Structures are given as structure tokens and as C-alpha cells.
């Protein structure tokens, strides 16, 4: 279970970045993948997102280096990485698979609850 109102959130996909960035202040985002700059809505966002640390791939070492208290992933991302993060004591939240609008709303509600919003 995530800590109450996590302060160091890592989003590991463009989808996760879009949801997390819509819900929390940028200073609560510890990192996101470099690909999110191209594939998420961040390319349209204010410059405060430019100072957030980025990583190349969803691997345990670069994510752990960000000292996250919550990592938000897509369900298709590397389960072995998620397991290593959990073993290190990090809360990992897998987004529900989005196949339609109601699924998108459910993903938003799930993350909002996890981040305390």
C-alpha cells in the first residue's frame, strides 16, 4: 500500500506521466522516462517539468536512484523490475489496462487515490 500522500513519485510511461502530472504538483514528481517528453502531454507543459530527472528505461537501478516512494507503471512493463522495486520497499502501482473511456476514468481515480488527491 502506498505511503500517505507520496512526495517522490516516478511515472514510468507516457500514460502514467500524463495522469500523474494532471494530479500532482511537479515538485512531487521525482522522475519520468525521456520518451515521455515526446509521447505524453509534457511537451505542452510549463518549463518546471524540464527540471525533473529522467531515465532511459524501466530498470530497477535508475528508478531506485530517484528514491521514489511511489512508482506508477503500465501493466505491460517489466514485471521483474516491479518485483525488484517492491523488494526494495517501494510501492508500485500498476495502472489498470485502458480499453475505453470508463477504463481511463478508473485509471485516473486509482492514481488519484494512491497519490492522496
C-alpha positions in Angstrom: 0.0 0.0 0.0 1.4 3.4 -0.9 2.6 5.8 1.8 0.1 8.6 2.5 0.5 11.4 0.0 3.7 10.3 -1.7 6.2 13.1 -2.3 8.6 11.3 -4.7 6.5 9.8 -7.5 8.1 8.2 -10.5 5.9 7.7 -13.6 7.3 5.1 -15.9 5.3 5.6 -19.2 3.8 8.4 -21.2 0.3 7.3 -19.9 1.5 7.3 -16.3 3.2 10.7 -16.7 0.0 12.3 -18.2 -2.1 11.0 -15.3 0.4 11.9 -12.5 1.2 15.3 -14.0 -2.6 16.1 -14.1 -3.0 15.2 -10.4 0.1 16.5 -8.5 2.4 19.5 -8.4 5.6 19.0 -10.4 7.7 19.1 -7.3 6.2 15.8 -6.2 7.4 14.1 -9.4 10.8 12.5 -8.9 11.3 11.2 -12.4 9.9 10.0 -15.7 11.2 8.3 -18.9 12.8 10.5 -21.5 10.3 9.2 -24.0 7.5 10.9 -22.1 8.8 14.3 -23.5 7.7 13.1 -26.9 4.8 10.8 -26.3 3.0 12.5 -23.3 1.4 15.9 -22.9 4.6 17.2 -21.2 5.8 18.8 -24.4 3.0 21.3 -24.0 3.6 21.9 -20.3 5.4 24.7 -18.5 9.1 24.6 -18.0 9.0 23.3 -14.4 8.7 19.8 -15.9 12.1 20.2 -17.7 14.0 20.1 -14.4 12.5 16.7 -13.3 15.1 13.9 -13.6 14.6 11.5 -16.5 15.7 7.9 -17.2 16.1 5.9 -20.3 14.4 2.6 -19.5 12.3 1.0 -16.8 15.0 -0.8 -14.9 15.4 -1.1 -11.1 18.7 0.8 -10.7 17.8 4.1 -12.4 14.4 4.1 -10.8 15.7 3.4 -7.3 18.3 6.1 -7.8 15.4 8.6 -7.8 14.5 7.5 -4.3 10.7 7.1 -5.1 8.0 6.4 -2.5 5.6 5.5 -5.3 6.2 4.2 -8.8 3.3 4.3 -11.3 3.6 1.7 -14.1 1.7 0.4 -17.1 0.6 -3.3 -16.7 2.8 -4.4 -19.6 6.0 -3.1 -18.1 8.8 -5.4 -16.9 7.4 -7.5 -14.0 11.0 -8.3 -12.8 11.7 -4.6 -12.4 8.5 -4.1 -10.5 9.4 -7.0 -8.2 12.9 -5.6 -7.5 11.3 -2.3 -6.6 8.9 -3.9 -4.2 11.7 -5.9 -2.7 13.5 -2.6 -2.1 10.4 -1.3 -0.2 9.0 0.9 -2.9 5.2 1.0 -3.6 4.5 0.1 -7.2 1.0 0.9 -8.6 0.1 -0.8 -11.9 -2.4 1.2 -13.9 -5.5 -0.7 -15.0 -5.5 -1.6 -18.7 -7.3 1.1 -20.6 -9.5 -0.1 -23.4 -12.1 2.7 -23.3 -13.2 5.9 -21.7 -14.5 4.3 -18.5 -11.2 2.5 -18.1 -9.4 5.8 -18.4 -11.5 7.3 -15.7 -10.8 4.3 -13.5 -7.1 4.7 -14.1 -7.4 8.4 -13.1 -9.3 7.5 -9.9 -6.9 4.8 -9.0 -3.9 7.1 -9.3 -5.7 10.0 -7.5 -6.3 7.7 -4.5 -2.7 6.5 -4.5 -1.3 10.0 -4.6 -3.7 11.4 -2.0 -5.6 13.7 -4.3 
